[in-house]
Amino acid sequence: MIKYVGQVVREVLLGIGLWGIVGTAVILAAWGLSDGILYGFLLGVLLSVGYFIHMSITLETSMDMMEEKSAKNHALRSYLIRVAAGAVAFVLAWWSGWFNMLAILAGFFTLKLGVYARPLIHKAFCHFGIFGDPKD
């Protein structure tokens, strides 16, 4: 199995959380609690955390499968589950009227920002001795 998956998952989740905090501060400073923008953004951040955790579990499970065909089928099933769950969450959020839909998308993009910030977070962790360098 991949040796440092748990470390990478923690680093990306920390990145998502940090971007979520930055986004929340910006939203509170600019819009406050009006129009469901903050709630939408926080829902999007929660969706991105759920997506990433589900993707990491799918990766580990697929890598542990012995047959290539069953691994591909499992990855496809998991992808379809993620897409369906995301679609249901978006429809329910739109239907409820409590959330700003653009803010949900902005919160969902913290997944991408967390992945991009992961190398910087890893360097900071190695610098302060929290994690050892995987290259060792």
Secondary structure as the mmCIF struct_conf table of DSSP 4:
data_model
#
loop_
_struct_conf.conf_type_id
_struct_conf.id
_struct_conf.beg_label_comp_id
_struct_conf.beg_label_asym_id
_struct_conf.beg_label_seq_id
_struct_conf.end_label_comp_id
_struct_conf.end_label_asym_id
_struct_conf.end_label_seq_id
TURN_TY1_P TURN_TY1_P1 LYS A 3 TYR A 4
HELX_RH_AL_P HELX_RH_AL_P1 VAL A 5 ALA A 30
TURN_TY1_P TURN_TY1_P2 TRP A 31 LEU A 33
HELX_RH_3T_P HELX_RH_3T_P1 SER A 34 GLY A 36
HELX_RH_AL_P HELX_RH_AL_P2 ILE A 37 ASP A 64
BEND BEND1 MET A 66 GLU A 67
HELX_RH_AL_P HELX_RH_AL_P3 GLU A 68 SER A 96
BEND BEND2 GLY A 97 GLY A 97
BEND BEND3 PHE A 99 PHE A 99
HELX_RH_AL_P HELX_RH_AL_P4 MET A 101 PHE A 108
TURN_TY1_P TURN_TY1_P3 PHE A 109 PHE A 109
HELX_RH_AL_P HELX_RH_AL_P5 THR A 110 HIS A 127
TURN_TY1_P TURN_TY1_P4 PHE A 128 GLY A 129
BEND BEND4 ILE A 130 PHE A 131
TURN_TY1_P TURN_TY1_P5 PRO A 134 LYS A 135
#
